Amino acid sequence: ILPEAITLDQYRSLIINTDFLLWMKNSMIISGTTALLAVFVTSLSAYALSRFPFPGRRNITSGLLIVQLFPNILALVAVYKILQILRLLDTHAGLVLVYLAGAVPFSAWLIKGYFDSIPATCEEAAAVDGAGPFRTFFYITLPMSMPIIVVVFAFNFIAAYSDFLLAAVVLTEPKRYTLALGLRSFLEGDFSTNWPQFCAGALLGALPILLLFLAGSAVFQYSGG
């Protein structure tokens, strides 16, 4: 049950003899960019759906929920063809666009629900002082919505960071692999499965998610204080 000796050789070999750090870097860049863009795009769209009356607003809100009924796997062929036409196959930018398109519906609906719970009197007071819609959004509504912003950022970061299926369809060059694709290479072949390095990579790969949860917890405690 217990190992006879404790060694860090697998971690050392993982970092020195493989592209693990490059895969981690790729995953961090793709996930961070996706999460930031998702927060920016969905917060603006959610604010418009929550605060501005316009024709079709209720239908758009319902449509955001209906889109969630269909799994992403149904769009794999369409996503591949679209990226092929745009010449974005095997690029990180193409993968970010795919993740962002999938993040918008649920994230916008989630943030809209939080915006609906914020009293409009705060924004009305800002408008009386001469603040326009954008100034009110960035200086009043957005700071008050920091908890849901952190949740949406973490949700989209983790979704992009842990995804394997879409990354396997879009990326083919090993140097552009994400962490999930890189770890898959340790399990290829019937007689060449490298479980020690796979487990070491999985453990190190979980550290960014752990740090993200710790940072989110700090933000929630600060907001609550």
DAKAVEN-V849870 format. One record per pair of residues at least 4 apart in sequence whose C-alpha atoms are under 6 Angstrom apart, sorted by the first residue. I is the first residue (numbers start at 0). GAP is how many residues later the second one is. If there is no record, write none. Layout:
i | gap
I | GAP
I | GAP
This chain:
i | gap
9 | 4
9 | 187
10 | 189
12 | 4
13 | 4
14 | 5
22 | 154
22 | 155
22 | 156
23 | 155
25 | 152
26 | 4
26 | 134
26 | 151
26 | 152
27 | 4
28 | 4
30 | 126
30 | 129
30 | 130
33 | 4
33 | 62
33 | 66
34 | 118
34 | 121
34 | 122
36 | 4
37 | 4
37 | 62
38 | 4
41 | 4
41 | 62
41 | 66
45 | 4
45 | 62
45 | 65
45 | 66
46 | 4
47 | 4
49 | 62
49 | 66
58 | 4
63 | 41
74 | 4
82 | 4
82 | 5
82 | 6
83 | 5
87 | 6
88 | 81
89 | 80
89 | 81
89 | 82
95 | 4
102 | 4
103 | 4
107 | 4
125 | 5
126 | 4
130 | 4
130 | 5
131 | 4
134 | 4
135 | 4
136 | 4
136 | 5
137 | 4
150 | 4
152 | 4
156 | 4
157 | 4
163 | 4
163 | 16
166 | 4
176 | 4
176 | 5
185 | 7
185 | 8
185 | 12
186 | 6
196 | 4
200 | 4
219 | 4
